[in-house]
Amino acid sequence: MKLTTLDEADQAPVVSPLTVSPGPISSGSAPRHDPASKDCRLVGDILSRVGDKWSMLVVMTLLDGPLHFNELKRAIRGVSQQMLSRTVRALERDGLVARTVHVGVPVRVEYALSDLGRSLSGPVKELSTWAVENGTTIEGSRKIYDGAHDG
Protein backbone atom coordinates (compact mmCIF):
# COMPACT_ATOMS: atom_id res chain seq x y z
CA MET A 1 0.00 0.00 0.00
CA LYS A 2 1.27 3.47 -0.79
CA LEU A 3 0.66 6.70 1.05
CA THR A 4 0.87 10.00 -0.79
CA THR A 5 2.29 12.85 1.24
CA LEU A 6 3.01 16.45 0.34
CA ASP A 7 6.62 17.62 0.32
CA GLU A 8 6.51 21.06 1.93
CA ALA A 9 9.60 22.29 0.06
CA ASP A 10 8.15 22.17 -3.44
CA GLN A 11 4.49 21.19 -2.83
CA ALA A 12 4.90 18.17 -5.10
CA PRO A 13 3.38 14.86 -4.06
CA VAL A 14 5.86 12.35 -2.71
CA VAL A 15 4.95 8.67 -2.68
CA SER A 16 6.28 6.60 0.19
CA PRO A 17 5.44 3.07 1.31
CA LEU A 18 3.11 2.69 4.27
CA THR A 19 3.84 -0.22 6.52
CA VAL A 20 1.69 -1.64 9.27
CA SER A 21 3.42 -3.48 12.05
CA PRO A 22 1.79 -6.70 13.26
CA GLY A 23 3.43 -6.23 16.68
CA PRO A 24 1.70 -6.16 20.05
CA ILE A 25 -0.67 -3.39 20.98
CA SER A 26 0.55 -1.00 23.62
CA SER A 27 -1.84 0.37 26.21
CA GLY A 28 -3.78 3.37 24.98
CA SER A 29 -3.67 2.38 21.30
CA ALA A 30 -6.70 1.58 19.19
CA PRO A 31 -8.06 -1.96 19.50
CA ARG A 32 -7.27 -4.48 16.79
CA HIS A 33 -10.09 -5.94 14.79
CA ASP A 34 -10.21 -9.51 13.60
CA PRO A 35 -11.83 -9.49 10.15
CA ALA A 36 -12.88 -13.10 10.71
CA SER A 37 -14.74 -12.36 13.95
CA LYS A 38 -18.52 -12.54 14.12
CA ASP A 39 -18.77 -8.83 15.03
CA CYS A 40 -16.64 -7.68 12.08
CA ARG A 41 -18.65 -9.83 9.68
CA LEU A 42 -21.88 -8.42 11.12
CA VAL A 43 -20.66 -4.84 10.74
CA GLY A 44 -19.57 -5.54 7.15
CA ASP A 45 -22.93 -7.10 6.34
CA ILE A 46 -24.90 -4.18 7.79
CA LEU A 47 -22.66 -1.55 6.18
CA SER A 48 -23.06 -3.21 2.80
CA ARG A 49 -26.83 -2.77 3.17
CA VAL A 50 -27.10 0.72 4.64
CA GLY A 51 -24.05 2.09 2.84
CA ASP A 52 -25.12 1.40 -0.71
CA LYS A 53 -26.19 4.30 -2.90
CA TRP A 54 -29.89 3.48 -3.20
CA SER A 55 -30.44 2.56 0.45
CA MET A 56 -28.93 5.84 1.60
CA LEU A 57 -31.13 7.78 -0.83
CA VAL A 58 -34.28 5.93 0.28
CA VAL A 59 -33.51 6.59 3.96
CA MET A 60 -32.81 10.29 3.35
CA THR A 61 -35.93 10.67 1.18
CA LEU A 62 -38.21 9.00 3.73
CA LEU A 63 -36.98 11.33 6.48
CA ASP A 64 -39.55 13.84 5.21
CA GLY A 65 -42.38 11.35 5.79
CA PRO A 66 -44.06 8.29 4.31
CA LEU A 67 -44.34 7.94 0.54
CA HIS A 68 -46.09 5.62 -1.87
CA PHE A 69 -43.86 3.57 -4.15
CA ASN A 70 -44.26 5.78 -7.22
CA GLU A 71 -43.75 8.95 -5.17
CA LEU A 72 -40.54 7.46 -3.81
CA LYS A 73 -39.45 6.50 -7.34
CA ARG A 74 -40.09 10.04 -8.63
CA ALA A 75 -38.22 11.54 -5.67
CA ILE A 76 -35.11 9.41 -6.30
CA ARG A 77 -33.98 10.26 -9.80
CA GLY A 78 -32.27 7.54 -11.77
CA VAL A 79 -33.45 4.52 -9.77
CA SER A 80 -35.18 1.82 -11.78
CA GLN A 81 -38.42 0.30 -10.54
CA GLN A 82 -36.69 -3.05 -10.07
CA MET A 83 -33.79 -1.56 -8.07
CA LEU A 84 -36.12 0.48 -5.87
CA SER A 85 -38.26 -2.58 -5.24
CA ARG A 86 -35.20 -4.62 -4.21
CA THR A 87 -33.91 -1.79 -2.02
CA VAL A 88 -37.12 -1.15 -0.08
CA ARG A 89 -37.64 -4.92 0.34
CA ALA A 90 -34.14 -5.30 1.81
CA LEU A 91 -34.60 -2.26 4.07
CA GLU A 92 -37.94 -3.68 5.23
CA ARG A 93 -36.30 -7.06 5.92
CA ASP A 94 -33.67 -5.31 8.05
CA GLY A 95 -36.36 -3.43 9.98
CA LEU A 96 -35.37 0.01 8.67
CA VAL A 97 -38.50 0.61 6.58
CA ALA A 98 -42.12 -0.15 7.44
CA ARG A 99 -44.47 -1.09 4.60
CA THR A 100 -48.18 -0.38 4.93
CA VAL A 101 -50.76 -1.68 2.47
CA HIS A 102 -53.89 0.49 2.10
CA VAL A 103 -56.78 -1.61 0.84
CA GLY A 104 -58.83 0.01 -1.85
CA VAL A 105 -59.06 0.35 -5.58
CA PRO A 106 -56.27 0.51 -6.46
CA VAL A 107 -54.34 -0.99 -3.56
CA ARG A 108 -51.72 1.53 -2.40
CA VAL A 109 -48.50 0.68 -0.62
CA GLU A 110 -46.81 3.24 1.59
CA TYR A 111 -43.23 3.18 2.88
CA ALA A 112 -42.02 4.95 6.01
CA LEU A 113 -38.91 4.80 8.15
CA SER A 114 -39.20 2.70 11.28
CA ASP A 115 -37.71 3.95 14.54
CA LEU A 116 -34.57 1.98 13.66
CA GLY A 117 -34.49 3.60 10.21
CA ARG A 118 -34.87 7.08 11.70
CA SER A 119 -31.97 6.30 14.07
CA LEU A 120 -29.82 5.73 10.98
CA SER A 121 -30.43 9.26 9.71
CA GLY A 122 -27.78 10.81 12.00
CA PRO A 123 -24.90 8.65 10.76
CA VAL A 124 -26.10 9.00 7.14
CA LYS A 125 -26.18 12.80 7.48
CA GLU A 126 -22.70 12.78 9.04
CA LEU A 127 -21.35 10.62 6.21
CA SER A 128 -22.99 12.91 3.66
CA THR A 129 -21.41 15.96 5.30
CA TRP A 130 -18.01 14.24 5.35
CA ALA A 131 -18.34 13.33 1.66
CA VAL A 132 -19.22 16.90 0.66
CA GLU A 133 -16.43 18.38 2.79
CA ASN A 134 -13.82 15.97 1.39
CA GLY A 135 -15.07 15.50 -2.17
CA THR A 136 -12.53 17.87 -3.71
CA THR A 137 -9.65 16.21 -1.87
CA ILE A 138 -10.80 12.75 -2.96
CA GLU A 139 -11.17 13.89 -6.58
CA GLY A 140 -7.61 15.30 -6.44
CA SER A 141 -6.29 12.02 -5.04
CA ARG A 142 -8.04 10.10 -7.81
CA LYS A 143 -6.47 12.31 -10.47
CA ILE A 144 -2.99 11.80 -8.97
CA TYR A 145 -3.53 8.04 -8.71
CA ASP A 146 -4.99 7.73 -12.21
CA GLY A 147 -2.14 9.82 -13.66
CA ALA A 148 0.43 7.54 -12.04
CA HIS A 149 -1.36 4.33 -13.09
CA ASP A 150 -2.45 5.10 -16.66
CA GLY A 151 -1.87 2.38 -19.18
ABEGO torsion letter per residue (X at the ends): XBBBBBBAAAGBBBBBBBBBBABBBBBGBBBBBBAABAAAAAAAAAAAAAABAAAAAAAAAAAAEBBBAAAAAAABBGBBAAAAAAAAAAAAAAGABBBBBBBEOBBBBBBBBBAAAAAAAAAAAAAAAAAAAAAAAAAAAAAAAAAAABX
